[in-house]
């Protein structure tokens, strides 16, 4: 088994080639020799059941691994009852769409701690509300996909690797989505060496087991940042980090088989293919 690569959402080249519907993405990606696709519900879960089922059918036909990005509006640490109720609804709607689509992973953001709020107390609120979400999902029979807490790129967001792993320990259904671009931004430029990347896999393995580290869900893109963290996603070739080569060196050398979703700005499929070609060239050297 090998690592799998693909884009987050539909790249510019997809539309430039005359396509419009996301149901065409699996076939289009197969033409790029890419095997993963992260469907974006980040601005809200609006996809209808027939469309979701068609995306799933096409993904099954072309061997595309599907994940979903849940809405950005999720805020697990909120103290507002309406926001908490909406957060639960966003999760359950995402799980429902994943069931229609056959997606096996749902990526989500934990949310912010709130202005002036204590970060530790915010994490406790997040864990409490998330436990309620997990219980509701189980009661409604929506337990298939893994829920992936994403590492975040801004100082004012919950989502350090430590916070993500803390949330993951609540349930076996919960796993990390490690965004190395975000981690590069929030640390002011770290995650540029093989040693730094390797340490992340080791930390996840220690906390959640070797299987979680081996089959990690990864987001990757160059990111411009300020003192506050993430500012803007860019594309390969732009003068921003992190570099993908040391990450892929670790993955190839250790025999890890992650799913790597590229979030470059508009060129996410092209850049995913660049990473895949580099990775496969390294892996084939070992045969």
C-alpha positions as a Markdown table, in Angstrom:
| # | Residue | x | y | z |
|---|---|---|---|---|
| 1 | Unk | 0.0 | 0.0 | 0.0 |
| 2 | Unk | 1.2 | 3.5 | -0.8 |
| 3 | Unk | 0.4 | 7.0 | 0.3 |
| 4 | Unk | -2.5 | 8.6 | -1.5 |
| 5 | Unk | -2.6 | 12.2 | -2.9 |
| 6 | Unk | -5.3 | 14.5 | -4.0 |
| 7 | Unk | -6.8 | 18.0 | -3.8 |
| 8 | Unk | -9.1 | 19.8 | -1.4 |
| 9 | Unk | -12.0 | 21.0 | -3.5 |
| 10 | Unk | -12.0 | 21.6 | -7.3 |
| 11 | Unk | -8.9 | 23.3 | -8.8 |
| 12 | Unk | -8.9 | 25.9 | -11.4 |
| 13 | Unk | -7.7 | 23.4 | -14.1 |
| 14 | Unk | -10.8 | 21.3 | -13.5 |
| 15 | Unk | -13.1 | 24.3 | -14.5 |
| 16 | Unk | -10.7 | 25.4 | -17.3 |
| 17 | Unk | -11.1 | 21.9 | -18.8 |
| 18 | Unk | -14.8 | 22.5 | -19.2 |
| 19 | Unk | -16.1 | 20.7 | -16.1 |
| 20 | Unk | -18.5 | 22.2 | -13.6 |
| 21 | Unk | -20.0 | 19.4 | -11.4 |
| 22 | Unk | -18.1 | 17.9 | -8.5 |
| 23 | Unk | -19.4 | 14.5 | -9.6 |
| 24 | Unk | -16.9 | 14.8 | -12.5 |
| 25 | Unk | -14.0 | 15.1 | -10.1 |
| 26 | Unk | -13.2 | 11.4 | -9.6 |
| 27 | Unk | -12.9 | 10.8 | -13.3 |
| 28 | Unk | -10.9 | 13.9 | -13.8 |
| 29 | Unk | -8.6 | 13.0 | -11.0 |
| 30 | Unk | -8.1 | 9.5 | -12.4 |
| 31 | Unk | -6.8 | 11.3 | -15.5 |
| 32 | Unk | -4.2 | 13.0 | -13.3 |
| 33 | Unk | -3.4 | 9.6 | -11.6 |
| 34 | Unk | -4.6 | 11.0 | -8.3 |
| 35 | Unk | -6.6 | 8.8 | -5.8 |
| 36 | Unk | -7.9 | 11.2 | -3.1 |
| 37 | Unk | -10.4 | 14.0 | -3.0 |
| 38 | Unk | -11.6 | 16.2 | -0.1 |
| 39 | Unk | -15.1 | 17.5 | -0.8 |
| 40 | Unk | -15.6 | 21.0 | 0.7 |
| 41 | Unk | -18.5 | 21.7 | 2.9 |
| 42 | Unk | -16.5 | 24.4 | 4.6 |
| 43 | Unk | -19.1 | 27.2 | 3.8 |
| 44 | Unk | -22.0 | 25.0 | 4.9 |
| 45 | Unk | -23.5 | 21.6 | 4.1 |
| 46 | Unk | -25.7 | 22.3 | 1.1 |
| 47 | Unk | -25.2 | 19.3 | -1.1 |
| 48 | Unk | -28.3 | 17.3 | -1.8 |
| 49 | Unk | -28.6 | 13.5 | -1.4 |
| 50 | Unk | -28.7 | 12.6 | -5.1 |
| 51 | Unk | -25.7 | 14.7 | -5.9 |
| 52 | Unk | -23.7 | 13.3 | -2.9 |
| 53 | Unk | -24.6 | 9.7 | -3.9 |
| 54 | Unk | -23.5 | 10.4 | -7.5 |
| 55 | Unk | -20.1 | 11.7 | -6.2 |
| 56 | Unk | -19.8 | 8.6 | -4.2 |
| 57 | Unk | -20.7 | 6.3 | -7.1 |
| 58 | Unk | -18.1 | 8.0 | -9.3 |
| 59 | Unk | -15.5 | 7.8 | -6.6 |
| 60 | Unk | -16.1 | 4.1 | -6.2 |
| 61 | Unk | -15.9 | 3.6 | -10.0 |
| 62 | Unk | -12.5 | 5.4 | -10.2 |
| 63 | Unk | -11.0 | 4.2 | -6.9 |
| 64 | Unk | -11.0 | 7.7 | -5.3 |
| 65 | Unk | -10.8 | 7.9 | -1.5 |
| 66 | Unk | -13.3 | 10.5 | -0.3 |
| 67 | Unk | -13.1 | 12.8 | 2.7 |
| 68 | Unk | -15.2 | 15.9 | 3.6 |
| 69 | Unk | -14.3 | 19.2 | 5.2 |
| 70 | Unk | -17.0 | 20.2 | 7.7 |
| 71 | Unk | -18.2 | 23.8 | 8.0 |
| 72 | Unk | -15.9 | 26.4 | 9.3 |
| 73 | Unk | -18.8 | 27.6 | 11.5 |
| 74 | Unk | -18.1 | 24.7 | 14.0 |
| 75 | Unk | -17.2 | 26.2 | 17.4 |
| 76 | Unk | -16.8 | 23.5 | 20.1 |
| 77 | Unk | -15.6 | 25.8 | 22.8 |
| 78 | Unk | -18.5 | 28.2 | 22.5 |
| 79 | Unk | -20.4 | 29.4 | 25.6 |
| 80 | Unk | -23.4 | 30.4 | 23.5 |
| 81 | Unk | -26.2 | 27.9 | 23.4 |
| 82 | Unk | -27.3 | 28.7 | 19.9 |
| 83 | Unk | -23.8 | 28.4 | 18.5 |
| 84 | Unk | -23.4 | 25.1 | 20.4 |
| 85 | Unk | -26.7 | 23.8 | 18.9 |
| 86 | Unk | -25.6 | 24.9 | 15.4 |
| 87 | Unk | -22.2 | 23.2 | 15.9 |
| 88 | Unk | -23.9 | 19.9 | 16.7 |
| 89 | Unk | -26.1 | 20.3 | 13.6 |
| 90 | Unk | -23.1 | 21.0 | 11.4 |
| 91 | Unk | -21.5 | 17.8 | 12.6 |
| 92 | Unk | -24.6 | 15.7 | 12.1 |
| 93 | Unk | -25.2 | 17.1 | 8.6 |
| 94 | Unk | -21.6 | 16.4 | 7.7 |
| 95 | Unk | -21.9 | 12.8 | 8.9 |
| 96 | Unk | -25.1 | 12.4 | 6.9 |
| 97 | Unk | -23.5 | 13.6 | 3.7 |
| 98 | Unk | -20.5 | 11.3 | 4.4 |
| 99 | Unk | -22.9 | 8.4 | 4.6 |
| 100 | Unk | -24.6 | 9.3 | 1.3 |
| 101 | Unk | -21.2 | 9.9 | -0.4 |
| 102 | Unk | -19.3 | 6.9 | 1.2 |
| 103 | Unk | -16.7 | 9.3 | 2.6 |
| 104 | Unk | -14.6 | 7.7 | 5.3 |
| 105 | Unk | -13.2 | 10.9 | 7.0 |
| 106 | Unk | -14.6 | 14.2 | 8.1 |
| 107 | Unk | -12.1 | 17.0 | 8.8 |
| 108 | Unk | -13.2 | 19.8 | 11.3 |
| 109 | Unk | -11.8 | 22.8 | 13.1 |
| 110 | Unk | -12.1 | 22.9 | 16.9 |
| 111 | Unk | -12.8 | 26.6 | 16.9 |
| 112 | Unk | -11.5 | 29.6 | 18.9 |
| 113 | Unk | -11.4 | 29.9 | 22.6 |
| 114 | Unk | -13.3 | 33.2 | 22.6 |
| 115 | Unk | -11.9 | 36.7 | 23.1 |
| 116 | Unk | -10.0 | 36.9 | 26.4 |
| 117 | Unk | -11.0 | 33.3 | 27.4 |
| 118 | Unk | -8.8 | 30.9 | 29.2 |
| 119 | Unk | -7.5 | 28.4 | 26.7 |
| 120 | Unk | -7.5 | 25.5 | 29.2 |
| 121 | Unk | -11.2 | 26.2 | 30.1 |
| 122 | Unk | -12.0 | 26.5 | 26.4 |
| 123 | Unk | -10.6 | 23.1 | 25.7 |
| 124 | Unk | -12.7 | 21.6 | 28.5 |
| 125 | Unk | -15.8 | 23.1 | 27.0 |
| 126 | Unk | -14.8 | 21.8 | 23.6 |
| 127 | Unk | -14.4 | 18.3 | 24.9 |
| 128 | Unk | -17.7 | 18.4 | 26.7 |
| 129 | Unk | -19.6 | 19.5 | 23.6 |
| 130 | Unk | -17.8 | 17.1 | 21.3 |
| 131 | Unk | -18.7 | 14.2 | 23.6 |
| 132 | Unk | -22.3 | 15.2 | 23.1 |
| 133 | Unk | -21.8 | 15.2 | 19.3 |
| 134 | Unk | -20.3 | 11.7 | 19.4 |
| 135 | Unk | -23.2 | 10.5 | 21.5 |
| 136 | Unk | -25.8 | 12.1 | 19.1 |
| 137 | Unk | -24.0 | 10.5 | 16.1 |
| 138 | Unk | -24.1 | 7.1 | 17.7 |
| 139 | Unk | -27.8 | 7.5 | 18.6 |
| 140 | Unk | -28.5 | 8.4 | 15.0 |
| 141 | Unk | -26.5 | 5.6 | 13.5 |
| 142 | Unk | -23.9 | 8.0 | 12.0 |
| 143 | Unk | -20.8 | 6.3 | 13.3 |
| 144 | Unk | -19.0 | 5.2 | 10.1 |
| 145 | Unk | -16.5 | 8.0 | 9.2 |
| 146 | Unk | -13.6 | 9.0 | 11.3 |
| 147 | Unk | -13.8 | 12.6 | 12.7 |
| 148 | Unk | -10.5 | 14.3 | 12.2 |
| 149 | Unk | -9.6 | 17.3 | 14.3 |
| 150 | Unk | -7.3 | 19.6 | 12.3 |
| 151 | Unk | -4.2 | 21.4 | 13.6 |
| 152 | Unk | -4.7 | 25.1 | 13.1 |
| 153 | Unk | -2.6 | 28.0 | 11.8 |
| 154 | Unk | -3.5 | 30.9 | 13.9 |
| 155 | Unk | -2.5 | 31.8 | 17.5 |
| 156 | Unk | -6.1 | 32.6 | 18.4 |
| 157 | Unk | -7.5 | 29.2 | 17.4 |
| 158 | Unk | -7.6 | 26.0 | 19.3 |
| 159 | Unk | -5.8 | 23.3 | 17.4 |
| 160 | Unk | -2.2 | 22.8 | 18.5 |
| 161 | Unk | -1.0 | 19.3 | 18.0 |
| 162 | Unk | -1.3 | 18.7 | 21.7 |
| 163 | Unk | -4.9 | 20.0 | 21.8 |
| 164 | Unk | -5.8 | 17.9 | 18.8 |
| 165 | Unk | -4.4 | 14.7 | 20.4 |
| 166 | Unk | -6.3 | 15.6 | 23.6 |
| 167 | Unk | -9.5 | 15.6 | 21.7 |
| 168 | Unk | -8.6 | 12.4 | 19.8 |
| 169 | Unk | -8.3 | 10.5 | 23.1 |
| 170 | Unk | -12.1 | 10.9 | 23.7 |
| 171 | Unk | -13.0 | 8.2 | 21.2 |
| 172 | Unk | -11.5 | 5.8 | 18.7 |
| 173 | Unk | -13.5 | 7.4 | 16.0 |
| 174 | Unk | -11.5 | 10.6 | 16.4 |
| 175 | Unk | -8.1 | 11.1 | 14.7 |
| 176 | Unk | -5.9 | 14.0 | 13.8 |
| 177 | Unk | -5.7 | 15.9 | 10.5 |
| 178 | Unk | -2.3 | 17.4 | 10.5 |
| 179 | Unk | -1.9 | 20.5 | 8.4 |
| 180 | Unk | 1.8 | 21.0 | 8.1 |
| 181 | Unk | 1.2 | 24.4 | 6.4 |
| 182 | Unk | -0.8 | 25.5 | 9.5 |
| 183 | Unk | 1.9 | 24.2 | 11.8 |
| 184 | Unk | 4.6 | 26.0 | 9.8 |
| 185 | Unk | 2.7 | 29.2 | 10.1 |
| 186 | Unk | 1.7 | 29.1 | 13.8 |
| 187 | Unk | 5.2 | 28.3 | 14.9 |
| 188 | Unk | 6.7 | 31.1 | 12.9 |
| 189 | Unk | 8.5 | 29.0 | 10.3 |
| 190 | Unk | 9.2 | 25.6 | 11.8 |
| 191 | Unk | 8.6 | 22.2 | 10.1 |
| 192 | Unk | 11.2 | 22.5 | 7.3 |
| 193 | Unk | 13.4 | 19.5 | 8.2 |
| 194 | Unk | 12.9 | 15.8 | 8.2 |
| 195 | Unk | 13.6 | 15.7 | 11.9 |
| 196 | Unk | 10.7 | 18.1 | 12.6 |
| 197 | Unk | 8.3 | 16.2 | 10.4 |
| 198 | Unk | 9.4 | 12.8 | 11.9 |
| 199 | Unk | 8.8 | 14.1 | 15.4 |
| 200 | Unk | 5.1 | 14.7 | 14.6 |
| 201 | Unk | 4.6 | 11.1 | 13.4 |
| 202 | Unk | 6.4 | 9.9 | 16.5 |
| 203 | Unk | 4.3 | 12.0 | 18.9 |
| 204 | Unk | 1.0 | 10.8 | 17.2 |
| 205 | Unk | 2.2 | 7.2 | 17.5 |
| 206 | Unk | 3.0 | 7.5 | 21.2 |
| 207 | Unk | -0.4 | 9.1 | 21.9 |
| 208 | Unk | -2.7 | 7.1 | 19.6 |
| 209 | Unk | -0.8 | 4.1 | 18.4 |
| 210 | Unk | 1.4 | 3.2 | 15.4 |
| 211 | Unk | -1.6 | 2.7 | 13.1 |
| 212 | Unk | -2.8 | 6.3 | 13.6 |
| 213 | Unk | 0.6 | 7.6 | 12.7 |
| 214 | Unk | 1.0 | 5.3 | 9.7 |
| 215 | Unk | -2.3 | 6.2 | 8.1 |
| 216 | Unk | -2.3 | 9.9 | 9.1 |
| 217 | Unk | -4.6 | 12.4 | 7.3 |
| 218 | Unk | -2.4 | 15.3 | 6.1 |
| 219 | Unk | -3.1 | 18.7 | 4.7 |
| 220 | Unk | -0.3 | 20.5 | 2.9 |
| 221 | Unk | 0.3 | 23.8 | 1.1 |
| 222 | Unk | 2.7 | 26.7 | 1.2 |
| 223 | Unk | 1.4 | 29.4 | 3.6 |
| 224 | Unk | 2.3 | 33.0 | 4.1 |
| 225 | Unk | 2.2 | 34.0 | 7.8 |
| 226 | Unk | 2.5 | 36.9 | 10.2 |
| 227 | Unk | 3.2 | 37.1 | 13.9 |
| 228 | Unk | -0.5 | 36.0 | 14.4 |
| 229 | Unk | -0.1 | 32.9 | 12.2 |
| 230 | Unk | -1.6 | 31.9 | 8.9 |
| 231 | Unk | -2.3 | 34.7 | 6.5 |
| 232 | Unk | -2.8 | 33.1 | 3.0 |
| 233 | Unk | -2.4 | 29.9 | 1.1 |
| 234 | Unk | -0.1 | 29.9 | -1.9 |
| 235 | Unk | 1.1 | 27.4 | -4.6 |
| 236 | Unk | 4.3 | 25.5 | -5.2 |
| 237 | Unk | 6.8 | 27.8 | -6.8 |
| 238 | Unk | 5.7 | 30.8 | -4.6 |
| 239 | Unk | 8.3 | 31.8 | -2.1 |
| 240 | Unk | 6.7 | 30.3 | 1.0 |
| 241 | Unk | 7.1 | 27.2 | 3.1 |
| 242 | Unk | 7.0 | 24.6 | 4.2 |
| 243 | Unk | 8.9 | 22.4 | 1.8 |
| 244 | Unk | 7.3 | 19.1 | 0.9 |
| 245 | Unk | 10.5 | 17.2 | 0.1 |
| 246 | Unk | 11.6 | 16.5 | 3.7 |
| 247 | Unk | 8.1 | 15.4 | 4.7 |
| 248 | Unk | 7.9 | 12.9 | 1.8 |
| 249 | Unk | 11.3 | 11.6 | 2.6 |
| 250 | Unk | 10.1 | 10.7 | 6.1 |
| 251 | Unk | 7.0 | 9.1 | 4.7 |
| 252 | Unk | 8.8 | 7.0 | 2.1 |
| 253 | Unk | 11.7 | 6.0 | 4.4 |
| 254 | Unk | 9.4 | 4.9 | 7.2 |
| 255 | Unk | 6.8 | 3.1 | 5.0 |
| 256 | Unk | 4.0 | 5.4 | 6.2 |
| 257 | Unk | 0.8 | 5.4 | 4.1 |
| 258 | Unk | -1.0 | 8.7 | 4.8 |
| 259 | Unk | -3.6 | 10.4 | 2.7 |
| 260 | Unk | -2.2 | 13.7 | 1.7 |
| 261 | Unk | -4.6 | 16.5 | 0.6 |
| 262 | Unk | -3.1 | 19.5 | -1.1 |
| 263 | Unk | -4.7 | 22.9 | -0.3 |
| 264 | Unk | -2.6 | 25.1 | -2.6 |
| 265 | Unk | -4.5 | 28.1 | -3.9 |
| 266 | Unk | -6.0 | 27.0 | -7.2 |
| 267 | Unk | -3.3 | 24.6 | -8.1 |
| 268 | Unk | -4.1 | 21.9 | -5.5 |
| 269 | Unk | -4.3 | 19.0 | -8.0 |
| 270 | Unk | -1.2 | 20.0 | -9.9 |
| 271 | Unk | 0.8 | 20.4 | -6.6 |
| 272 | Unk | -0.7 | 17.1 | -5.3 |
| 273 | Unk | 0.7 | 15.4 | -8.5 |
| 274 | Unk | 4.1 | 17.0 | -7.9 |
| 275 | Unk | 4.2 | 15.6 | -4.4 |
| 276 | Unk | 3.0 | 12.2 | -5.6 |
| 277 | Unk | 5.7 | 12.0 | -8.4 |
| 278 | Unk | 8.4 | 12.9 | -5.9 |
| 279 | Unk | 7.1 | 10.3 | -3.4 |
| 280 | Unk | 6.8 | 7.5 | -5.9 |
| 281 | Unk | 10.3 | 8.2 | -7.3 |
| 282 | Unk | 11.6 | 7.7 | -3.7 |
| 283 | Unk | 9.6 | 4.6 | -3.1 |
| 284 | Unk | 10.6 | 2.9 | -6.3 |
| 285 | Unk | 14.2 | 3.3 | -5.4 |
| 286 | Unk | 13.6 | 0.7 | -2.6 |
| 287 | Unk | 12.2 | -1.9 | -4.9 |
